[in-house]
Amino acid sequence: MTAPHKTLCPYCGVGCGLEVVPQSRNPEASPETQRWQTRGDRAHPSSQGMVCVKGATVAESIDQDRLLYPMLRESLDAPFERVSWDVALDAITHRIREVIDTLGPDGVCMYGSGQFQTEDYYVAQKLIKGCLGTNNFDANSRLCMSSAVSGYLQSLGSDGPPCCYADLDLTDCAFLIGTNTAECHPIVFNRLRKHHKRNPHIKLIVVDPRCTETAQVADLHLAIRPGTDITLLNGIGHLLLTWGALDRGFIDQSTQGFQDYREVLRHYAPSIVAERCGIPETDLETAARTWAESQNVLSLWSMGLNQSSEGTAKVCSLINLHLLTGQIGKPGAGPFSLTGQPNAMGGREAGGLAHILPGYRLVKNPQHRQDIEQFWGLPEGRISPTRGLTVGEMIPALEHDQVGLLWIAATNPAVSLPDLNRTKAALQRSPFTVYQDAYYPTETAAYAHLLLPAAQWGEKTGTMTNSERTVTLCQAFRPPVGEARADWEIFAEVGRRLGFAEQFRFATSAEVHREFVQITQGRPCDMTGISHENLATRPIQWPCPSQGNPDTSPDKHNKRLYTDHRFHYPDGRARFMAYHEKGLAEPVDDRYPFVLTTGRLYGHWHTQTRTGRIAKIQKMHPQPFLEMHPRDAERLQLADQDWVEVKSARGMARLPLLVTKNICPGTLFVPMHWGALWAESAECNALTHPSACPISLQPELKACAVQVVPLSSSVQLDTLEKLGEAPPQRAAMVQRDPVESSRP
């Protein structure tokens, strides 16, 4: 029997190991026609054989609605025509040269994805930031994890979650804030929940305005008002300080800034905090007492903290509690960011955001730039000292005709970006957009001039890094469909055609990885002891330097950072970063009296590009909805399943109502997954605003002010009828054969 192919689930940042096996036992079946099944890999140290519905069904989407060939059109009003790769690549290189001549290097922008493998990320950085000399590369990690990056940098001196999944089995207090882990990171939650059930003394505290599946099993659910996270965290800190429940030795020997933090905490008395957060004072005290009395406190967070105009401040305020009590660098304890995408960590390692360079280096650091220039064989000064445009800044740059070429790969900004009507109008203005993806149609394809077919999960070999810094080799088990190519191969070929043959002499992804890990030598994310060859036997966690013989045996997997209480600042001390809360960027008012929050559902992934094509998941989540508390529904004379129009200052959505006590009065929830291809007028980001954290530049996707208007019965009937039809954009794109005409 053929051995199963080892790979990684391509969805969330948990990084579950998968085994892929053929459905047919017919030895004559070709890889192109073979159907595949996935199952959990029991040998994978991170997931231990567990898998959720997304990982279990992922193979069902691999042949659905694939983009097979390069497609080009003269304008957005014209039909696509099939072209050869030579024509497509010549079009890109010609356009890049033209843009550099007219607008300079910063007229080129690339927007990538946490769906990239690390090899894809690395080659893209070498092309855009190195050879072209612009830092205008950003990724959709900007929308999910950039506040975690900046929070770790400010507090600890470097990016990189300090914990590992073994801590889920060792903690006696799990403090979950801004994360619906049960639905969004289910395998992490399953492991934590098993530990919680087996040990009655273990406490689970969940902070969330919604009573999610995560909160329903908590020992304490703090249903705070949206935007009051810093107040809550400072209130807990105030009580810990008042009770003397702090680690004075750790504070004196391993931190700076304690006195400033103490002064901030003075303003957060329990009565004030309870009133602002909308929770009982006794619950606040219970949370603080539990933290104080626990030996090992593990905090977990995700988008609920990160997606905020105060995202960095929220992350730092949580880390402050760990520094106050010495709860870091030991088993079962520490601040643990749950990464949103499968390789958001690998992107951070490879420099895949507009302000960073490979190996956890910073664009603004002259020595870091020089190190990379020398390594890449580029002249001094080639890498720009200026931070590149984030994806949020690319929108106004398009509006002001400052972008001559926009290259989007493996992401769907025509659904996922905030202030979506403005985003679409900006995309419409782009003079030349390259869209590189595995699927067609997608919402963003409607704004592209050139479509490039990308090999996806299972069709290319490369590495990904999960939330606990474990690197897994994702092995290809079938050839790419049609003429699809790996992302890194496309980037490298463009680099060669632009005259950088020496920089892109890669023949395999293993060669790309071999070069990349050299650039991490001596850095916090040192991976010089990791290669495709040794990853073929088992996943490996970094740091893993090559000096000596790196120990990658199973019992050495669970590496924690900062076990010596030395941090990545020159003096080795972590920093208390003291913040007062400023509140929501868009507070409610008489016209828009509700706070709308957004999030994921268990079965779906992001904008449904993959999960929308899987029948089982479509049956689980057939349509979007709006959650509202019964008190608000009664006041508006609304009932469950009534259709409503939700309006913000920027746009509207029409949704059926789900009346539930699982959400706080005054707060609404809508899932983020439905774009124009999957439902009519149901885009949550038509409502959200682009205000962002000033440090991480991550937008506040979790909160905007809205009003709710009942729909008349005639409008409700019309909307219900449309549910049985493909939305107009999807119907038009599907009915037109994208390859019916061709050009050599």
C-alpha positions in Angstrom: 0.0 0.0 0.0 1.3 3.5 -0.9 2.4 5.5 2.1 0.2 8.5 2.9 1.4 11.9 1.9 2.2 14.1 4.8 1.1 17.7 4.7 -0.5 20.5 6.7 -4.1 21.8 6.8 -4.2 25.0 4.7 -6.7 26.8 6.9 -6.1 28.4 10.3 -2.8 28.9 12.2 -3.2 25.8 14.5 -1.2 23.9 11.9 -2.8 20.5 12.0 -0.9 17.7 10.4 -2.8 15.8 7.7 -2.3 12.6 5.8 -3.6 12.4 2.3 -4.5 9.1 0.8 -6.2 8.2 -2.6 -9.9 7.3 -2.6 -9.4 4.8 -5.4 -7.2 1.8 -5.0 -6.8 1.5 -8.7 -3.1 1.6 -9.4 -3.9 2.7 -13.0 -5.4 6.0 -11.8 -3.4 9.0 -12.7 -2.6 11.7 -10.2 -4.6 14.2 -12.2 -7.8 12.1 -12.1 -7.4 10.6 -8.6 -9.7 11.7 -5.8 -8.2 12.2 -2.4 -9.2 11.8 1.3 -7.6 13.6 4.3 -7.2 12.3 7.8 -5.4 13.6 10.9 -1.7 12.8 11.2 -1.2 11.1 14.6 2.5 11.7 14.4 2.3 15.4 14.0 3.3 17.0 17.3 1.0 20.0 17.2 -2.4 18.3 16.4 -1.7 14.7 17.4 -4.1 13.3 14.8 -7.0 15.7 15.5 -8.7 17.5 12.6 -11.8 19.7 12.3 -14.4 19.7 9.5 -12.4 22.1 7.3 -9.3 19.9 7.3 -11.4 16.7 6.9 -13.1 18.0 3.8 -10.3 20.1 2.2 -9.6 17.7 -0.6 -13.1 18.0 -1.9 -12.4 21.5 -3.2 -9.2 20.9 -5.0 -10.7 20.4 -8.4 -13.7 22.8 -8.0 -13.8 25.9 -10.2 -10.0 26.0 -10.8 -8.3 28.7 -12.8 -6.4 26.6 -15.4 -4.6 29.1 -17.7 -3.3 32.7 -17.8 -6.1 35.1 -18.9 -5.6 38.6 -20.2 -7.9 41.5 -21.1 -7.4 45.0 -22.3 -9.9 46.6 -19.8 -12.3 45.6 -17.1 -15.1 45.9 -19.6 -13.6 43.4 -22.0 -13.8 39.6 -21.8 -10.8 37.6 -20.7 -8.8 35.8 -23.4 -6.6 32.8 -22.8 -2.9 33.6 -23.3 0.4 31.7 -23.0 2.6 32.1 -20.0 5.2 33.9 -22.1 2.6 36.5 -23.1 1.4 36.8 -19.5 4.9 37.2 -18.0 6.0 39.6 -20.7 2.9 41.7 -19.9 4.0 41.9 -16.2 7.6 42.7 -16.9 6.8 45.3 -19.5 4.4 46.9 -17.1 6.8 46.9 -14.2 9.5 48.6 -16.3 7.0 51.2 -17.5 5.8 51.9 -14.0 9.3 52.3 -12.6 10.2 54.7 -15.5 7.1 56.9 -14.8 6.2 56.5 -11.1 9.4 55.0 -9.7 9.6 51.7 -7.8 6.9 52.7 -5.3 4.4 52.6 -8.2 4.5 48.8 -7.9 2.5 47.2 -5.1 2.0 43.5 -4.1 -0.6 42.2 -1.7 0.0 38.6 -0.6 -1.3 36.1 1.8 -0.9 33.8 4.8 -1.9 31.1 2.4 1.6 31.4 0.8 4.2 28.9 1.7 7.4 30.4 3.2 9.2 29.8 0.0 6.6 31.9 -1.9 6.9 34.7 0.7 10.7 34.7 0.6 11.0 34.9 -3.2 8.4 37.7 -3.3 10.4 39.7 -0.8 13.6 39.3 -2.8 11.8 40.5 -5.9 9.8 43.4 -4.5 11.9 44.7 -1.7 15.3 43.7 -3.0 15.5 43.8 -6.7 12.7 46.4 -7.4 13.7 48.5 -4.4 10.2 49.1 -3.0 8.8 47.9 0.4 5.3 48.0 -1.1 4.6 44.3 -0.1 1.9 43.7 2.4 -0.1 40.6 3.2 -3.6 39.8 4.6 -1.8 39.1 7.9 -2.1 42.9 8.2 -5.8 42.2 8.8 -5.4 39.6 11.4 -2.0 39.4 13.2 -0.1 42.6 12.8 -1.1 43.9 16.2 0.2 40.8 17.8 3.5 41.4 16.0 3.8 45.0 17.2 2.7 44.0 20.7 5.4 41.4 21.0 7.9 43.8 19.6 7.0 46.5 22.1 6.8 44.4 25.2 9.3 41.7 24.6 11.7 43.2 22.0 10.9 40.7 19.2 8.0 39.0 17.4 7.4 35.3 18.1 4.8 33.6 20.4 6.7 32.4 23.5 4.5 29.5 24.3 3.8 26.0 22.8 0.8 23.8 22.6 2.0 21.6 25.5 1.2 24.6 27.7 -2.5 23.9 27.0 -2.1 20.7 29.1 -0.1 22.3 31.9 -1.9 25.6 32.7 -4.2 25.9 35.7 -5.7 29.2 34.5 -6.5 29.7 30.8 -7.5 33.4 30.1 -9.1 33.7 26.6 -9.8 37.2 25.4 -10.9 38.2 22.0 -10.9 34.7 20.6 -13.8 32.3 19.9 -11.3 29.4 20.0 -13.9 26.6 19.9 -14.9 27.7 16.4 -11.9 29.5 15.0 -9.1 27.3 16.3 -11.0 24.1 17.2 -8.1 21.7 17.7 -6.4 24.0 20.1 -9.6 24.4 22.0 -10.3 20.6 22.0 -6.9 20.0 23.7 -7.5 22.8 26.2 -11.1 21.5 26.9 -9.9 18.0 27.6 -7.4 19.3 30.1 -10.2 21.5 31.7 -12.6 18.5 32.0 -10.0 16.2 33.5 -8.9 18.6 36.2 -11.7 20.3 38.1 -9.3 22.9 39.7 -8.4 24.3 36.2 -10.1 27.5 35.5 -11.2 28.8 32.1 -12.0 32.5 31.8 -13.4 33.8 28.6 -13.7 37.5 27.7 -16.1 38.2 24.8 -19.2 40.3 24.2 -20.8 37.2 22.7 -21.6 34.0 24.6 -19.8 31.9 22.0 -19.3 28.1 22.0 -16.0 29.0 23.8 -17.7 31.1 26.5 -20.5 28.5 27.1 -18.1 26.1 28.8 -16.1 28.8 30.7 -16.0 28.9 34.5 -16.3 32.7 34.1 -17.6 34.6 31.1 -16.9 38.3 31.1 -19.3 39.7 28.5 -17.6 43.1 28.3 -18.8 46.0 26.1 -16.9 46.1 22.8 -13.8 48.3 23.0 -13.3 48.0 26.8 -10.5 45.4 26.8 -7.8 47.7 28.0 -10.0 48.9 30.9 -10.7 45.3 31.9 -7.0 44.3 31.8 -5.9 47.4 33.7 -8.6 46.7 36.2 -7.3 43.2 36.8 -3.8 44.7 37.1 -5.1 47.3 39.6 -6.4 44.5 41.9 -3.3 42.4 41.5 -1.2 45.4 42.5 -3.5 46.2 45.4 -3.3 42.7 46.7 0.4 42.5 46.3 0.0 39.5 43.9 3.1 40.3 41.9 6.5 38.9 41.2 8.8 41.6 42.6 11.9 39.7 41.8 11.0 39.2 38.1 9.9 42.8 37.9 13.2 44.2 39.3 15.5 41.9 37.4 13.8 41.4 34.1 11.6 44.5 33.3 11.5 48.2 32.7 8.7 50.7 33.0 7.0 49.4 36.1 6.5 52.8 37.8 4.7 54.2 34.8 2.5 51.2 34.6 1.8 51.5 38.3 0.7 55.1 37.8 -1.7 54.1 35.0 -3.3 51.3 37.1 -4.1 53.8 39.8 -7.0 55.1 37.7 -8.7 51.7 37.3 -10.5 51.0 40.5 -13.0 48.1 40.4 -16.1 50.1 40.5 -15.0 52.3 37.6 -13.9 49.3 35.6 -17.1 47.3 36.2 -19.2 50.2 35.1 -17.3 50.9 31.9 -17.1 47.2 30.9 -20.7 46.5 31.8 -19.9 43.5 34.1 -20.5 42.9 37.8 -17.7 44.0 40.1 -17.7 40.6 41.7 -16.8 39.0 38.3 -13.9 41.4 37.9 -12.6 40.4 41.3 -13.1 36.7 40.6 -11.0 37.0 37.4 -8.2 38.9 39.2 -8.3 36.4 42.1 -8.1 33.5 39.8 -5.1 35.0 38.1 -3.4 35.8 41.4 -3.9 32.3 42.9 -2.9 30.3 39.8 0.6 28.9 39.4 0.6 28.9 35.6 -1.5 31.4 33.7 -1.8 31.0 30.0 -3.5 33.7 27.9 -4.8 33.2 24.4 -6.1 35.8 22.0 -6.8 36.4 18.4 -8.8 38.9 16.3 -10.8 40.3 19.1 -7.7 42.1 20.4 -5.8 42.5 17.2 -8.5 44.0 14.9 -8.8 47.3 16.7 -7.7 50.9 16.5 -6.0 50.1 19.8 -4.8 46.6 18.8 -1.2 47.0 19.9 -2.2 48.7 23.2 -4.6 45.8 23.9 -1.9 43.2 23.3 0.6 45.1 25.4 -1.9 45.5 28.2 -2.4 41.7 28.3 1.3 41.1 28.3 1.7 43.6 31.1 -0.3 41.2 33.4 2.2 38.4 32.6 5.1 40.6 33.4 3.5 41.8 36.6 3.1 38.3 37.9 6.2 36.6 36.2 3.8 34.4 34.1 6.1 33.9 31.1 8.9 31.6 30.1 7.7 28.6 32.1 5.4 25.6 31.5 1.7 26.3 31.2 2.2 30.1 31.2 2.6 33.0 28.9 0.9 35.3 26.3 0.0 33.2 23.3 -1.2 34.8 20.1 -3.3 32.3 18.0 -2.4 33.0 14.5 -5.2 33.5 12.0 -3.8 31.8 8.9 -1.7 28.6 8.2 1.5 30.5 7.4 1.1 33.9 8.9 4.1 33.0 11.1 6.2 32.0 8.1 5.3 35.3 6.5 6.6 37.1 9.5 9.8 35.1 9.4 10.3 35.8 5.7 9.6 39.6 6.0 6.1 39.5 4.5 4.7 42.8 5.8 5.5 46.3 4.6 7.7 47.2 7.6 9.8 44.1 8.0 12.6 42.1 6.2 13.5 38.4 6.4 14.8 37.0 9.6 12.8 39.3 12.0 14.5 42.4 10.7 13.1 45.9 10.3 13.0 48.1 7.2 14.0 51.2 9.1 17.1 49.6 10.6 20.2 50.5 8.5 22.2 47.5 9.6 19.3 45.2 8.8 19.0 46.6 5.3 22.7 46.3 4.7 22.7 42.7 5.9 20.0 41.7 3.4 21.5 43.7 0.5 24.8 41.9 1.0 23.2 38.5 1.3 21.2 39.1 -1.8 24.1 40.4 -3.8 22.5 43.8 -4.3 24.2 47.3 -4.3 24.2 49.2 -1.0 21.1 51.4 -0.7 18.9 49.2 -3.0 16.4 48.4 -0.2 14.4 51.5 0.6 14.6 52.9 4.2 11.0 53.8 4.0 8.2 51.6 5.2 6.1 50.3 2.3 2.4 50.9 1.9 0.1 48.7 3.9 -2.9 47.3 2.1 -5.0 49.9 3.8 -2.7 52.6 2.4 -2.8 51.0 -1.1 -6.4 52.1 -1.4 -5.9 55.9 -1.2 -2.7 55.4 -3.3 -4.9 53.9 -6.0 -7.4 56.7 -5.6 -4.6 59.3 -6.2 -3.1 57.4 -9.2 0.1 56.6 -7.4 0.0 52.9 -8.2 0.8 51.7 -11.8 0.7 48.0 -11.1 -1.2 46.1 -8.3 -0.3 42.4 -7.9 -2.7 40.5 -5.7 -2.0 36.8 -4.9 -3.9 34.2 -2.9 -6.3 36.6 -1.2 -9.6 38.2 -1.9 -9.6 41.9 -1.0 -12.9 42.6 -2.8 -14.5 40.9 0.2 -12.1 41.1 3.0 -11.0 44.7 3.2 -12.9 47.3 5.3 -15.0 50.1 3.8 -15.7 47.7 0.9 -17.5 50.2 -1.4 -14.5 52.5 -1.3 -12.2 49.5 -1.8 -14.0 48.3 -4.9 -14.0 51.8 -6.4 -10.3 52.0 -5.8 -9.7 48.6 -7.4 -11.7 49.8 -10.3 -9.2 52.6 -10.8 -6.1 50.4 -11.0 -4.5 50.8 -14.4 -3.2 47.2 -14.3 -4.0 44.5 -11.7 -2.5 41.1 -11.7 -4.5 38.5 -9.8 -2.9 35.2 -9.0 -5.1 32.5 -7.5 -6.1 28.9 -7.7 -9.9 29.5 -8.2 -12.2 31.2 -10.6 -14.5 33.0 -10.2 -13.7 35.1 -7.1 -14.9 38.6 -6.3 -11.5 40.1 -6.9 -11.1 38.5 -10.3 -13.7 41.0 -11.5 -11.2 43.8 -11.0 -8.2 42.1 -12.7 -6.6 42.7 -16.0 -4.4 39.6 -15.9 -5.3 36.3 -14.2 -2.5 33.9 -13.3 -3.3 30.3 -12.3 -1.6 29.3 -9.1 -0.8 25.8 -7.8 -2.5 25.3 -4.5 -2.4 23.1 -1.5 -1.3 19.5 -2.5 0.2 20.7 -5.8 3.5 22.2 -4.6 6.0 21.3 -1.9 7.0 23.9 0.7 7.0 24.8 4.4 4.6 26.5 6.8 5.0 27.6 10.4 2.1 27.4 12.9 1.3 29.4 16.0 3.7 27.5 18.2 6.6 28.1 15.8 6.5 24.5 14.4 7.7 24.2 10.8 6.0 21.5 8.7 6.9 20.3 5.2 3.8 20.4 3.1 4.4 17.7 0.4 2.8 17.8 -3.0 0.7 14.7 -3.8 -0.4 15.6 -7.3 0.7 17.8 -10.2 -0.8 21.2 -10.7 -3.9 21.4 -12.8 -3.9 22.9 -16.2 -1.0 25.3 -16.5 -0.9 26.4 -12.8 2.5 27.2 -11.3 3.7 27.6 -7.7 3.7 31.2 -6.6 7.4 31.3 -5.9 8.1 30.0 -9.5 6.0 32.8 -10.9 7.8 35.5 -8.8 11.2 34.0 -9.7 10.5 33.9 -13.4 9.5 37.6 -13.4 12.7 38.4 -11.5 14.8 36.6 -14.2 13.0 38.4 -17.0 13.7 41.7 -15.3 17.4 41.0 -15.5 18.0 39.4 -12.0 19.0 35.9 -13.2 21.7 35.6 -10.5 19.2 36.3 -7.7 16.7 33.7 -8.9 18.6 30.6 -9.8 16.2 28.4 -7.9 15.2 25.1 -9.5 13.3 23.7 -6.5 11.5 24.9 -3.4 14.1 23.1 -1.3 16.8 25.4 -2.8 14.6 28.4 -1.9 14.3 27.2 1.6 18.0 26.4 1.9 18.8 30.0 1.1 16.1 31.5 3.3 17.1 29.8 6.5 20.7 31.1 6.1 19.3 34.6 6.4 17.8 33.7 9.8 21.3 32.8 11.3 21.7 34.5 14.7 18.2 36.0 14.6 15.4 35.2 17.2 13.8 33.0 14.6 17.1 31.1 13.8 16.1 28.1 11.5 19.5 27.2 10.1 19.2 23.7 11.5 16.0 23.1 9.5 15.8 21.8 5.9 13.4 20.1 3.6 15.4 16.9 4.2 15.1 16.8 7.9 11.5 18.1 7.8 10.6 15.0 5.7 11.0 12.9 8.9 9.0 15.2 11.3 8.1 18.8 11.9 10.6 21.0 13.8 10.1 23.9 16.1 12.3 27.0 16.0 14.6 28.3 17.3 16.7 25.6 15.7 20.2 26.9 15.0 22.6 24.7 13.0 25.5 25.1 15.5 26.3 21.6 16.9 23.7 19.0 16.2 20.2 20.5 16.4 18.0 18.2 18.6 14.7 17.6 16.8 13.7 14.6 18.7 10.0 14.4 19.9 10.9 15.1 23.5 12.6 18.3 22.5 9.7 19.7 20.5 8.1 21.9 23.1 10.4 24.9 23.1 9.5 27.9 25.1 11.0 31.3 24.6 12.4 33.5 27.5 12.9 30.6 29.9 16.0 32.5 31.1 13.9 35.7 31.5 16.2 37.5 29.1 14.3 39.4 26.4 15.2 40.8 23.0 16.2 44.3 24.1 19.8 45.4 24.5 19.5 45.3 28.2 17.6 42.0 28.2 14.6 43.5 30.0 11.0 43.3 28.9 9.0 46.5 28.8 5.8 47.4 30.7 3.9 49.4 28.0 1.3 51.5 29.9 -1.8 52.5 28.0 -5.1 54.2 28.9 -8.1 53.2 26.8 -9.3 55.6 24.1 -12.4 53.6 23.1 -13.9 52.6 19.8 -12.8 54.6 16.7 -16.4 54.9 15.8 -18.7 55.2 18.8 -22.4 54.7 18.6 -24.8 57.7 18.5 -28.5 58.4 18.1 -28.4 57.7 14.3 -26.2 54.5 14.6 -27.0 53.1 18.0 -25.6 49.6 17.7 -22.0 48.2 17.7 -21.6 45.7 15.0 -18.9 43.0 15.5 -17.8 40.4 12.9 -16.2 37.0 13.0 -15.8 33.5 11.7 -18.1 30.4 11.8 -16.8 26.9 12.5 -17.1 25.5 9.0 -16.2 28.4 6.8 -12.9 30.0 6.0 -12.4 33.7 5.2 -14.3 34.6 2.0 -15.4 31.0 1.0 -13.0 30.8 -2.0 -12.4 27.2 -0.9 -15.1 26.2 1.7 -17.9 27.7 -0.4 -17.2 24.9 -2.9 -17.6 22.1 -0.4 -21.2 20.7 -0.1 -21.0 19.6 3.5 -19.9 23.0 4.7 -22.4 24.8 2.6 -25.1 22.7 4.3 -23.7 23.6 7.8 -23.8 27.3 7.0 -26.3 27.9 4.2 -26.7 31.7 4.6 -25.5 34.7 6.6 -27.4 36.2 9.5 -27.4 39.0 12.0 -27.4 38.2 15.7 -29.4 40.5 18.0 -30.4 40.3 21.7 -34.1 39.7 22.4 -34.4 43.0 24.3 -33.2 45.0 21.2 -35.4 42.9 18.9 -38.5 43.6 21.0 -37.8 47.3 21.1 -37.6 47.3 17.3 -40.6 45.0 17.0 -38.6 42.4 15.2 -38.8 38.6 15.4 -36.5 35.7 14.7 -35.9 35.2 10.9 -37.2 38.7 10.1 -35.2 40.4 7.3 -33.5 43.6 8.2 -31.3 46.2 6.6 -28.2 47.0 8.5 -26.7 50.4 7.7 -23.5 52.2 8.6 -22.1 55.6 7.4 -20.5 53.7 4.5 -22.9 51.0 3.2 -25.6 48.5 4.0 -26.3 44.7 4.1 -29.6 42.8 4.1 -29.7 39.8 6.4 -32.2 37.5 8.3 -32.3 38.1 12.0 -31.1 35.5 14.6 -32.6 36.6 17.9 -30.4 35.2 20.7 -29.4 35.8 24.3 -25.8 34.9 23.3 -25.0 38.5 22.5 -25.1 41.6 24.7 -27.8 44.2 24.3 -26.6 47.0 22.0 -24.2 44.7 20.2 -24.8 42.9 16.9 -22.8 40.1 15.1 -22.5 39.1 11.5 -20.2 36.4 10.0 -17.5 37.7 7.6 -17.6 35.0 5.0 -20.2 36.1 2.4 -19.1 38.1 -0.5 -21.0 39.1 -3.7 -20.5 35.6 -5.2 -22.3 33.8 -2.4 -25.1 36.0 -1.2 -27.0 39.1 -2.3 -26.1 42.3 -0.3 -24.6 40.4 2.6 -21.1 41.8 2.8 -20.2 42.7 6.3 -17.3 44.9 5.1 -19.7 47.1 3.3 -20.4 48.3 6.9 -16.9 48.4 8.5 -14.6 51.4 8.6 -10.9 51.7 7.8 -9.7 53.2 11.1 -6.5 51.4 12.2 -4.1 51.0 15.1 -1.5 53.7 14.7 1.3 51.3 15.5 0.3 48.0 13.8 -1.8 49.7 11.1 -4.3 46.9 11.5 -7.9 48.0 10.8 -10.7 47.9 13.4 -12.7 45.2 11.7 -14.4 44.1 15.0 -16.5 47.2 15.7 -18.4 49.8 13.8 -21.6 51.8 14.5 -24.8 50.7 12.7 -28.5 51.1 12.6 -31.1 48.4 11.9 -34.1 49.0 9.8 -36.9 46.4 9.3 -37.5 45.4 5.6 -41.0 45.4 4.2 -42.7 42.1 3.4 -42.3 42.7 -0.3 -38.6 43.3 0.0 -38.3 40.2 2.3 -40.0 38.0 -0.3 -37.8 39.4 -3.1 -34.6 38.7 -1.0 -35.8 35.2 -0.1 -36.4 34.3 -3.8 -32.9 35.5 -4.6 -31.4 33.1 -2.1 -32.2 30.2 -4.5 -30.3 31.9 -7.3 -26.6 32.7 -7.9 -26.0 36.4 -7.2 -25.7 38.4 -10.4 -22.0 38.8 -10.4 -21.4 35.0 -9.8 -24.0 34.1 -12.4 -22.4 36.3 -15.1 -18.9 35.1 -14.4 -19.8 31.4 -14.3 -21.9 31.6 -17.5 -19.2 33.2 -19.5 -16.6 30.6 -20.4 -13.3 32.3 -19.5 -11.3 30.2 -22.0 -13.6 30.3 -25.0 -11.2 32.6 -27.0 -7.5 32.4 -27.0 -4.4 34.3 -28.1 -1.0 32.7 -28.7 
